[in-house]
Amino acid sequence: MMRVRIPWWGWAGALLAVVLAFGFVAWWRANYERVETVVDKPRSGEALSNPLYALKLSLRADHVQVVDGSAPVWDERHALGDKDTVLVFNDSSSLSDAQLRRLLDWVERGGHLLLVAPAFSLTQSPLTASLHIFPGSAGTCMILRGEGKESSRLFCGGRRFTLKHAQAAPVLNWQDVPKRNEAYRSVYMRLARGKGVVDVVSDFEFLNTYSLNQPLNAEFVRQLLAPNYGAGTTYLVRDLAMPSFWGELWREYWMAWVPLLLALLGWLWQRMQRFGPLLPALNTERRSLLEHIEASGQHTYRYGYANRLYDAVRHAFLSRLRARDPQTAALPVPLQAQWLAERCGESADQIHDALEAARIHEPAQFRSSVALLIRLRNQLR
């Protein structure tokens, strides 16, 4: 057994490496601490497309029954409860007469309706005529302040509105400070109608997913929903009408149909005829090689050159005979005919006549002699 002797500088290097490793571990543990951090992931899916997603989750966490969608609100077979709440997030000017009448009749039974102030128009809309609201122009931001909390800016650029009739006093009214020679204009108003109430606001931007995380905005939303809060179902209506399938496909799912469209265009480009000058059509052969040979032979025979055809066939046979059996090719014609007759099983006289014929005048004799020479040639393999 052979022993390996390690020099002293090898031991010193190993000891130094161990000391450096322990020193690095001790320094790392003294200066760094393992902690957990929470990183907000980018919103995706419904959290990105639904501006009322955070409000829906907050209400459900507070044990409030929430329905997200407009279909149950407009369905005649679905009766709204007397203590339900309907929040129409988008522009309420597009409400039809039937939809508005259904909502106002439900409000008179005790419902709570929240709407955005209609846009300014020269013609009177059904909503402005029913609620006696006169829409105006946009205004500056309103400041919402709370004790010990950061202030919040609301209704920035939202349209203002006023009541047409002074006798229709609102239950609640939040007005901005007017400029010189201007009347007070409202940004939020609560109107009593029968047993229920209608809340009209300049905009609902303060309750979307991006703004609801501010404490004052959340408290303000809770005050808006106070009349029927927790007593019935809350309907969050984002779209007054069901969006078009093709429009939704165009806006939201382009990452799926764009690659498919490009693949289809590439496949069509591969299959389509290329642009360019027209090329002449290729000349296709009308006959096979054997047909050409047959036609050439008939033409030669018809014009009295049968002996040339016969000499060519006899020359081909003799060339094959010299290549396969030189001794037989060197014999005289009678001996060649006798030997070929024994080998190929043909008549010796016919073979002799086919090899010695100078000129052939009869067509039958020509055909039989040529056929005999071809058979003999094929057997010499």
C-alpha positions as CSV (number, residue, x, y, z in Angstrom):
1,M,0.0,0.0,0.0
2,M,1.5,3.3,-1.1
3,R,1.2,6.4,1.1
4,V,1.0,9.9,-0.4
5,R,3.0,12.6,1.4
6,I,1.2,16.0,1.5
7,P,3.6,19.0,1.8
8,W,3.2,21.5,4.5
9,W,2.0,24.3,2.2
10,G,-0.9,22.0,1.2
11,W,-2.0,21.7,4.8
12,A,-1.7,25.4,5.3
13,G,-3.8,26.2,2.2
14,A,-6.6,23.8,3.3
15,L,-6.6,25.4,6.8
16,L,-6.7,28.9,5.3
17,A,-9.7,27.9,3.1
18,V,-11.6,26.5,6.2
19,V,-10.9,29.7,8.2
20,L,-12.1,31.9,5.3
21,A,-15.3,29.8,4.9
22,F,-16.2,30.0,8.6
23,G,-15.4,33.7,8.5
24,F,-17.6,34.4,5.5
25,V,-20.5,32.4,7.1
26,A,-20.1,34.4,10.4
27,W,-20.1,37.7,8.6
28,W,-23.1,36.8,6.5
29,R,-25.2,35.7,9.5
30,A,-24.2,38.9,11.4
31,N,-25.1,41.3,8.6
32,Y,-28.1,39.7,6.9
33,E,-31.4,38.4,8.1
34,R,-33.9,36.2,6.4
35,V,-37.2,38.1,6.0
36,E,-40.4,37.5,4.0
37,T,-41.6,40.2,1.6
38,V,-44.9,40.6,-0.1
39,V,-44.8,41.6,-3.8
40,D,-48.0,42.6,-5.5
41,K,-48.3,40.8,-8.8
42,P,-49.8,42.6,-11.8
43,R,-53.5,42.3,-12.1
44,S,-54.8,39.8,-14.6
45,G,-58.1,38.3,-15.6
46,E,-61.2,39.7,-13.9
47,A,-59.1,41.9,-11.5
48,L,-57.8,43.7,-14.6
49,S,-61.0,43.9,-16.7
50,N,-63.6,44.5,-14.0
51,P,-63.3,47.9,-12.3
52,L,-65.7,46.8,-9.6
53,Y,-63.8,43.6,-8.7
54,A,-62.4,45.0,-5.4
55,L,-65.8,46.3,-4.4
56,K,-67.4,42.9,-5.1
57,L,-64.8,41.1,-2.9
58,S,-65.1,43.6,-0.1
59,L,-68.9,43.3,0.0
60,R,-68.7,39.5,0.0
61,A,-66.1,39.6,2.8
62,D,-68.7,41.7,4.7
63,H,-71.3,38.9,4.1
64,V,-73.3,41.0,1.6
65,Q,-74.9,39.1,-1.2
66,V,-73.5,40.4,-4.5
67,V,-74.5,39.8,-8.1
68,D,-72.0,41.0,-10.8
69,G,-73.8,41.5,-14.1
70,S,-76.7,43.3,-15.7
71,A,-78.8,40.3,-16.9
72,P,-80.8,39.8,-13.7
73,V,-81.5,43.5,-13.4
74,W,-83.2,43.7,-16.8
75,D,-84.8,40.2,-16.9
76,E,-88.5,40.6,-16.4
77,R,-88.7,37.1,-14.9
78,H,-86.3,38.1,-12.2
79,A,-88.0,40.3,-9.6
80,L,-85.9,42.8,-7.7
81,G,-86.3,42.7,-3.9
82,D,-87.7,45.7,-2.1
83,K,-84.4,46.0,-0.1
84,D,-82.0,45.4,-3.0
85,T,-79.4,47.8,-4.3
86,V,-78.5,48.4,-7.9
87,L,-75.4,50.3,-8.8
88,V,-75.1,51.3,-12.5
89,F,-71.4,52.0,-13.0
90,N,-71.4,53.3,-16.6
91,D,-73.2,56.3,-18.2
92,S,-76.8,56.1,-17.3
93,S,-77.9,58.2,-20.3
94,S,-78.1,55.0,-22.4
95,L,-80.9,53.5,-20.2
96,S,-84.0,52.9,-22.3
97,D,-87.4,54.0,-21.2
98,A,-88.4,50.5,-20.3
99,Q,-85.3,49.9,-18.2
100,L,-85.6,53.3,-16.4
101,R,-89.3,52.7,-15.7
102,R,-88.5,49.3,-14.3
103,L,-85.9,50.7,-12.0
104,L,-87.9,53.7,-10.8
105,D,-90.9,51.5,-10.1
106,W,-88.7,49.3,-8.0
107,V,-87.2,52.3,-6.2
108,E,-90.7,53.4,-5.1
109,R,-91.2,50.0,-3.5
110,G,-88.0,50.5,-1.3
111,G,-85.1,49.9,-3.6
112,H,-81.8,51.8,-3.6
113,L,-80.5,53.0,-7.0
114,L,-77.1,54.6,-7.6
115,L,-76.5,56.3,-11.0
116,V,-73.9,58.5,-12.7
117,A,-75.2,61.9,-13.7
118,P,-76.2,62.0,-17.4
119,A,-74.1,63.8,-19.9
120,F,-75.1,67.2,-21.1
121,S,-77.4,67.1,-24.1
122,L,-79.6,69.6,-25.9
123,T,-82.4,67.1,-25.9
124,Q,-84.0,65.9,-22.6
125,S,-83.3,62.3,-21.8
126,P,-85.8,60.1,-19.9
127,L,-83.5,60.1,-16.9
128,T,-83.3,63.9,-16.6
129,A,-87.0,64.1,-17.1
130,S,-87.8,61.6,-14.4
131,L,-85.4,62.8,-11.8
132,H,-85.6,66.5,-12.7
133,I,-81.8,66.7,-13.0
134,F,-80.2,69.3,-15.2
135,P,-76.6,68.2,-16.2
136,G,-73.8,70.7,-16.4
137,S,-70.2,71.0,-17.3
138,A,-67.2,69.3,-15.6
139,G,-65.6,70.8,-12.5
140,T,-62.4,70.6,-10.4
141,C,-61.6,68.0,-7.8
142,M,-63.4,67.7,-4.5
143,I,-61.4,67.1,-1.4
144,L,-62.6,64.4,1.1
145,R,-61.0,64.8,4.5
146,G,-61.1,62.6,7.6
147,E,-59.6,63.0,11.0
148,G,-56.2,61.3,11.2
149,K,-56.4,60.0,7.6
150,E,-54.9,61.1,4.4
151,S,-57.3,63.2,2.3
152,S,-58.7,61.9,-0.9
153,R,-59.5,63.7,-4.2
154,L,-62.9,62.9,-5.8
155,F,-64.9,63.8,-8.9
156,C,-61.9,65.3,-10.7
157,G,-63.3,66.3,-14.1
158,G,-66.7,64.8,-13.3
159,R,-69.8,66.5,-14.7
160,R,-71.8,68.6,-12.2
161,F,-75.6,68.8,-12.1
162,T,-78.5,70.7,-10.4
163,L,-82.1,70.1,-9.7
164,K,-84.7,71.8,-12.0
165,H,-87.4,72.2,-9.3
166,A,-86.5,73.8,-6.0
167,Q,-89.4,72.0,-4.2
168,A,-87.8,68.6,-4.9
169,A,-85.4,69.0,-2.0
170,P,-82.7,66.3,-1.9
171,V,-82.1,64.2,1.2
172,L,-78.3,64.7,0.9
173,N,-76.5,67.2,-1.3
174,W,-72.8,67.7,-1.8
175,Q,-72.0,70.8,-3.7
176,D,-68.7,72.4,-4.9
177,V,-67.8,76.0,-4.2
178,P,-69.1,78.0,-7.1
179,K,-67.2,80.6,-9.0
180,R,-68.2,84.2,-9.3
181,N,-71.7,84.6,-10.8
182,E,-72.3,80.9,-10.8
183,A,-74.9,78.8,-8.9
184,Y,-74.1,75.9,-6.6
185,R,-73.6,72.7,-8.5
186,S,-73.8,69.2,-7.0
187,V,-71.4,66.3,-7.2
188,Y,-73.5,64.0,-5.1
189,M,-77.2,64.0,-4.4
190,R,-79.6,61.6,-2.7
191,L,-83.2,61.9,-3.8
192,A,-86.2,60.3,-2.1
193,R,-88.6,58.5,-4.3
194,G,-91.5,56.6,-2.7
195,K,-90.1,54.2,-0.1
196,G,-86.6,54.1,-1.7
197,V,-83.8,56.5,-2.7
198,V,-81.8,57.4,-5.8
199,D,-78.2,58.5,-5.4
200,V,-76.8,60.5,-8.3
201,V,-73.0,61.2,-8.4
202,S,-70.7,62.9,-10.9
203,D,-68.6,59.7,-11.4
204,F,-67.9,56.4,-9.7
205,E,-64.1,56.5,-10.2
206,F,-63.6,56.5,-6.4
207,L,-65.0,53.0,-6.0
208,N,-63.0,51.2,-8.7
209,T,-60.3,48.7,-7.9
210,Y,-57.5,51.2,-8.1
211,S,-59.1,53.8,-5.8
212,L,-60.9,51.7,-3.2
213,N,-57.7,51.0,-1.3
214,Q,-57.7,54.5,0.1
215,P,-59.5,54.5,3.5
216,L,-61.6,57.6,3.0
217,N,-62.9,56.3,-0.4
218,A,-63.9,53.0,1.3
219,E,-65.8,54.9,4.0
220,F,-67.5,57.1,1.5
221,V,-68.6,54.0,-0.5
222,R,-70.0,52.5,2.7
223,Q,-72.0,55.6,3.4
224,L,-73.4,55.5,-0.2
225,L,-74.6,51.9,0.2
226,A,-76.0,52.5,3.7
227,P,-79.8,52.6,3.0
228,N,-80.1,48.9,2.2
229,Y,-76.7,47.7,3.2
230,G,-76.9,44.0,4.1
231,A,-80.7,43.9,3.9
232,G,-80.9,42.6,0.3
233,T,-78.8,41.8,-2.8
234,T,-76.4,44.3,-4.3
235,Y,-76.3,44.3,-8.1
236,L,-73.1,45.7,-9.7
237,V,-74.0,46.7,-13.2
238,R,-70.8,47.4,-15.3
239,D,-72.4,47.2,-18.8
240,L,-75.9,48.3,-19.5
241,A,-76.0,45.8,-22.4
242,M,-74.3,42.5,-23.0
243,P,-71.1,43.2,-24.9
244,S,-70.8,41.8,-28.5
245,F,-69.0,38.5,-28.8
246,W,-66.9,39.8,-31.8
247,G,-66.2,43.1,-30.0
248,E,-65.0,41.2,-26.9
249,L,-62.9,38.9,-29.0
250,W,-61.3,41.9,-30.8
251,R,-60.5,43.8,-27.6
252,E,-59.7,41.2,-25.0
253,Y,-58.5,38.1,-26.9
254,W,-56.2,39.5,-29.6
255,M,-53.3,37.5,-28.2
256,A,-55.1,34.3,-29.4
257,W,-56.5,35.3,-32.8
258,V,-53.6,37.4,-34.1
259,P,-51.1,34.4,-34.2
260,L,-53.9,32.2,-35.7
261,L,-54.5,34.9,-38.3
262,L,-50.8,35.2,-39.1
263,A,-50.6,31.4,-39.4
264,L,-53.6,31.3,-41.8
265,L,-52.1,34.1,-44.0
266,G,-48.8,32.3,-44.1
267,W,-50.5,29.0,-45.1
268,L,-52.5,30.9,-47.9
269,W,-49.3,32.6,-49.1
270,Q,-47.6,29.2,-49.3
271,R,-50.5,27.6,-51.2
272,M,-51.3,30.5,-53.6
273,Q,-49.9,30.9,-57.1
274,R,-46.8,33.2,-57.2
275,F,-47.1,36.4,-59.1
276,G,-44.9,36.9,-62.1
277,P,-44.8,36.6,-65.9
278,L,-46.8,33.8,-67.5
279,L,-44.7,30.8,-68.5
280,P,-45.4,28.8,-71.7
281,A,-47.0,25.4,-71.1
282,L,-44.6,22.5,-71.4
283,N,-45.0,20.4,-74.6
284,T,-46.3,17.0,-73.5
285,E,-45.4,13.9,-75.5
286,R,-48.3,12.6,-77.5
287,R,-46.9,9.2,-78.1
288,S,-44.6,6.7,-76.4
289,L,-41.3,5.7,-77.7
290,L,-42.6,2.4,-79.1
291,E,-45.4,4.2,-80.9
292,H,-42.8,6.4,-82.6
293,I,-40.7,3.4,-83.6
294,E,-43.7,1.6,-85.0
295,A,-44.8,4.7,-86.9
296,S,-41.3,5.1,-88.3
297,G,-41.1,1.5,-89.4
298,Q,-44.5,1.6,-91.1
299,H,-43.4,4.8,-92.9
300,T,-40.2,3.2,-94.1
301,Y,-41.9,0.0,-95.2
302,R,-44.7,1.9,-97.1
303,Y,-42.2,3.8,-99.2
304,G,-40.4,0.6,-100.4
305,Y,-37.5,0.5,-98.0
306,A,-38.4,-2.8,-96.3
307,N,-35.0,-4.3,-97.1
308,R,-33.3,-1.6,-95.0
309,L,-35.5,-2.6,-92.1
310,Y,-34.7,-6.3,-92.7
311,D,-30.9,-5.6,-92.9
312,A,-31.0,-3.7,-89.6
313,V,-32.7,-6.6,-87.9
314,R,-30.3,-9.1,-89.3
315,H,-27.3,-6.9,-88.4
316,A,-28.6,-6.7,-84.8
317,F,-28.9,-10.5,-84.6
318,L,-25.4,-11.1,-86.0
319,S,-23.9,-8.6,-83.6
320,R,-25.6,-10.4,-80.7
321,L,-24.3,-13.7,-82.0
322,R,-20.8,-12.5,-82.4
323,A,-20.9,-11.1,-78.8
324,R,-22.4,-14.3,-77.2
325,D,-20.9,-17.1,-79.4
326,P,-18.0,-16.0,-81.6
327,Q,-17.3,-19.6,-82.7
328,T,-20.8,-20.1,-84.2
329,A,-20.6,-16.6,-85.8
330,A,-17.5,-17.7,-87.6
331,L,-19.2,-20.8,-89.2
332,P,-20.8,-20.8,-92.6
333,V,-24.4,-19.9,-92.9
334,P,-25.7,-23.6,-93.3
335,L,-23.8,-24.7,-90.2
336,Q,-25.0,-21.6,-88.3
337,A,-28.6,-22.4,-89.2
338,Q,-28.2,-26.1,-88.1
339,W,-26.6,-25.1,-84.8
340,L,-29.2,-22.4,-84.0
341,A,-32.1,-24.7,-84.9
342,E,-30.8,-27.3,-82.4
343,R,-30.3,-24.6,-79.7
344,C,-33.4,-22.5,-80.2
345,G,-35.9,-25.2,-81.4
346,E,-36.6,-23.4,-84.7
347,S,-36.6,-24.8,-88.3
348,A,-33.1,-24.9,-89.9
349,D,-34.5,-24.1,-93.3
350,Q,-36.3,-21.0,-92.1
351,I,-33.2,-19.8,-90.3
352,H,-31.1,-20.4,-93.4
353,D,-33.6,-18.4,-95.5
354,A,-33.7,-15.6,-93.0
355,L,-29.9,-15.3,-93.0
356,E,-29.3,-15.6,-96.7
357,A,-32.3,-13.6,-98.1
358,A,-31.1,-10.8,-100.4
359,R,-34.4,-9.2,-101.1
360,I,-37.9,-9.9,-99.6
361,H,-40.9,-9.0,-101.7
362,E,-43.8,-10.7,-99.9
363,P,-45.1,-9.0,-96.7
364,A,-45.9,-12.3,-95.0
365,Q,-42.3,-13.5,-95.7
366,F,-41.0,-10.2,-94.4
367,R,-42.9,-10.4,-91.1
368,S,-42.1,-14.1,-90.5
369,S,-38.4,-13.5,-91.2
370,V,-38.1,-10.4,-88.9
371,A,-40.0,-12.2,-86.1
372,L,-37.7,-15.2,-86.4
373,L,-34.6,-13.1,-86.2
374,I,-35.9,-11.2,-83.2
375,R,-36.8,-14.4,-81.4
376,L,-33.3,-15.8,-82.0
377,R,-31.7,-12.6,-80.8
378,N,-33.7,-12.6,-77.6
379,Q,-32.6,-16.2,-76.8
380,L,-28.9,-15.3,-77.2
381,R,-28.6,-13.9,-73.6
